[in-house]
Amino acid sequence: MQVLCDVYDKTPDDEKISREAEEILEALELETAHGEYKWREILKRDEVQTGKRALLAYGMQFMNQMGGINLVVVSSNLKMNRMPLDTHVSVVLCHVW
């Protein structure tokens, strides 16, 4: 509760804080009602299609890594930093280029 109050800069009796705290507790109850999650359950069909969602997420992460996006961002940033420009302008140009 205190963390929510600190994040939103509100008191514990605020409606938003109490509503969000209740939602968090309901989510925790839902998770514990079904027991501990096992990795093999990803392969089983369920109502929220967990396996399909996980496969899509793994696939997107794999494509990002194999596409070399990290190399593109780092190398373009290094190239722009060598130009006689302000640091802020070079970062903006790096992301536009």
N, C-alpha and C positions, 0 to 999 in steps of 0.2 A: 504494500500500500504506500509506504514511504517513497519508494522509487517512482511510482506513478505521480505522486504529489510533486516530487522534485522535477520530473520530466515536464509536466504540464504547468508547474509553478502555481498549484492550487492547493486548497485545503482538503483533508480527507473526507469532509462532509459534502464536497462538491458532487453534483450529479454525474458528471462525466467520469470522475475518478471512481465512484462507487459502481457505475455501470460497467466500466472496463475491468475493474477488479472482479466483478461477478462473472463476466465473460471468460476471464482467464481461469477462474476456479471451475467453471462449467467445462472448459476445454480439458483441464487436468482430470476432472472426474470422468469424462468421456474416454480419455486415453487410458486411464487406469482400469476402467470397467472391462476393457477387452484384454487386459493382461499385457505382459511384456511383448514388445514387437520383435518378431524374428525376421531375419533377412530373407528367408525362404518365402515369406508371405508376399514379397514383391511379385513373385511368379504366379500367385493365385489371383483369380478375378475377384474384384470387390466393387462396391457401388461407386467409389470415387476413382477407379482405374489407376491405382497406385503404380502398378507395373508400367503402364504406358507412359505415365507422367515421368517416372524415373528414367525410363529409356530415352525419352525426348530430352530430358535435362542432360543426361550423360552424352547423348549424341551432339547436342549443341556445344557442350564444353569441349568435346573431342574435335569438332570442326574448328572452333576458335583456336585451339592449340596447334592443330595441323595447318591451319591457314596462315600461321605466323603473325598474327595480329600484334603480339608483343614485340616482335622484331620491327615491324613497320612503325609502331608508335615510338619506340626507343630511338631507332635510327633517324626518323624524321625530326624528333626533338633535338637530337645531337646536331643535325644539319642546320636547323633553324637557330640554334644557340651560337653557331659559328658566324652567323650573319651579324652585321653591325646594327642590331635592333634592340629595343628594350626587351627585357625578359618576358614581360606580359604579352607584348605584341608577338614575339616568336612562339609562345605557347599557343596563342590563338591561331596563328597561321599554321602551326603544326597540326592542329585539329581540323582545320578547314582543308588543308592540302591533303 
